[in-house]
Amino acid sequence: MATVSLTKDTFEETLTGHDIVLVDFWASWCGPCRMFAPVFESAAEANPDIVFAKVDTEDQPELAGSFQIMSIPTLMVVRDQVVLYSQPGALPEAALTDLIAQVRAIDMDDVRRQIAESAAPEQASA
């Protein structure tokens, strides 16, 4: 599957409609973004069951702002509507491949349990 471009209108639908979504926040003037693009495209081709999406921060400043994107490229990984990874910087191909393997291996039931446990003390004090 090729990469898809996200806008503020398609972002939520894309994240809720797919199990794993990798989002590359980028801009055309950004050298590291242009260097990361072929790595991201190659990973998209190798993992057709995952959505690889791109957000042009120049075209979608509200979307970039809502995720507090301060530098680009920033890669965000969402699985089952939970952000598991969000870091600036262009990853080498081997690191991106490893990250995808780690995301696939995560026990999401355990993640949801941890989220619920961390929210419980906040709810008790509210």
DAVENCOR-V394723 format. One record per residue. N is the residue number from 0. RES is the residue in one small letter. PHI is phi in whole degrees, 0 to 359 (999 if undefined). PSI is psi in degrees with one decimal (none if undefined). Layout:
# DAVENCOR-V394723
n = <N | N>
res = <RES | RES>
phi = <PHI | PHI>
psi = <PSI | PSI>
This chain:
# DAVENCOR-V394723
n = <0 | 1 | 2 | 3 | 4 | 5 | 6 | 7 | 8 | 9 | 10 | 11 | 12 | 13 | 14 | 15 | 16 | 17 | 18 | 19 | 20 | 21 | 22 | 23 | 24 | 25 | 26 | 27 | 28 | 29 | 30 | 31 | 32 | 33 | 34 | 35 | 36 | 37 | 38 | 39 | 40 | 41 | 42 | 43 | 44 | 45 | 46 | 47 | 48 | 49 | 50 | 51 | 52 | 53 | 54 | 55 | 56 | 57 | 58 | 59 | 60 | 61 | 62 | 63 | 64 | 65 | 66 | 67 | 68 | 69 | 70 | 71 | 72 | 73 | 74 | 75 | 76 | 77 | 78 | 79 | 80 | 81 | 82 | 83 | 84 | 85 | 86 | 87 | 88 | 89 | 90 | 91 | 92 | 93 | 94 | 95 | 96 | 97 | 98 | 99 | 100 | 101 | 102 | 103 | 104 | 105 | 106 | 107 | 108 | 109 | 110 | 111 | 112 | 113 | 114 | 115 | 116 | 117 | 118 | 119 | 120 | 121 | 122 | 123 | 124 | 125>
res = <m | a | t | v | s | l | t | k | d | t | f | e | e | t | l | t | g | h | d | i | v | l | v | d | f | w | a | s | w | c | g | p | c | r | m | f | a | p | v | f | e | s | a | a | e | a | n | p | d | i | v | f | a | k | v | d | t | e | d | q | p | e | l | a | g | s | f | q | i | m | s | i | p | t | l | m | v | v | r | d | q | v | v | l | y | s | q | p | g | a | l | p | e | a | a | l | t | d | l | i | a | q | v | r | a | i | d | m | d | d | v | r | r | q | i | a | e | s | a | a | p | e | q | a | s | a>
phi = <999 | 285 | 287 | 242 | 269 | 253 | 234 | 299 | 280 | 251 | 299 | 298 | 299 | 294 | 292 | 280 | 267 | 221 | 292 | 233 | 227 | 256 | 242 | 257 | 274 | 212 | 212 | 294 | 278 | 272 | 302 | 299 | 296 | 293 | 288 | 282 | 307 | 294 | 294 | 297 | 298 | 297 | 295 | 297 | 295 | 282 | 230 | 294 | 275 | 250 | 272 | 252 | 239 | 234 | 240 | 283 | 293 | 285 | 276 | 233 | 297 | 294 | 293 | 297 | 295 | 294 | 256 | 53 | 285 | 255 | 217 | 230 | 287 | 237 | 254 | 238 | 242 | 238 | 232 | 50 | 66 | 243 | 287 | 261 | 206 | 204 | 219 | 282 | 115 | 277 | 272 | 291 | 305 | 297 | 292 | 293 | 299 | 295 | 300 | 298 | 297 | 296 | 296 | 297 | 278 | 295 | 277 | 291 | 297 | 294 | 299 | 298 | 296 | 296 | 296 | 297 | 294 | 287 | 279 | 301 | 298 | 294 | 290 | 292 | 273 | 280>
psi = <135.6 | 168.7 | 155.6 | 147.1 | 133.0 | 146.7 | 173.6 | -24.6 | -25.6 | -8.8 | -57.2 | -42.3 | -39.8 | -44.7 | -37.4 | -20.8 | -0.1 | 149.2 | -49.4 | 128.9 | 126.4 | 128.5 | 123.3 | 111.5 | 122.8 | 174.5 | 150.3 | -27.0 | -6.7 | 113.3 | -51.1 | -31.8 | -43.7 | -33.4 | -33.3 | -26.4 | -47.6 | -31.9 | -44.8 | -44.3 | -41.9 | -42.4 | -36.5 | -42.5 | -37.5 | -16.0 | 70.8 | -14.2 | -4.8 | 142.9 | 124.4 | 113.6 | 153.4 | 139.1 | 115.0 | 109.3 | -21.8 | -37.8 | -26.8 | 59.6 | -31.0 | -40.1 | -45.0 | -40.6 | -36.9 | -23.2 | 11.4 | 45.1 | 115.0 | -24.3 | 154.0 | 151.2 | 148.5 | 130.8 | 129.6 | 134.9 | 127.0 | 129.2 | 129.4 | 42.7 | 19.0 | 125.8 | 116.0 | -21.6 | 136.2 | 104.9 | 140.9 | 156.1 | 145.2 | 125.2 | 141.6 | 160.8 | -45.0 | -38.6 | -39.3 | -41.3 | -43.0 | -42.7 | -43.7 | -41.7 | -41.0 | -41.8 | -41.2 | -34.1 | -13.3 | 136.6 | 101.5 | -26.6 | -40.6 | -42.0 | -47.4 | -36.9 | -44.0 | -39.6 | -44.2 | -41.4 | -39.0 | -26.4 | -24.9 | -47.3 | -34.3 | -40.0 | -34.3 | -34.2 | -8.0 | none>
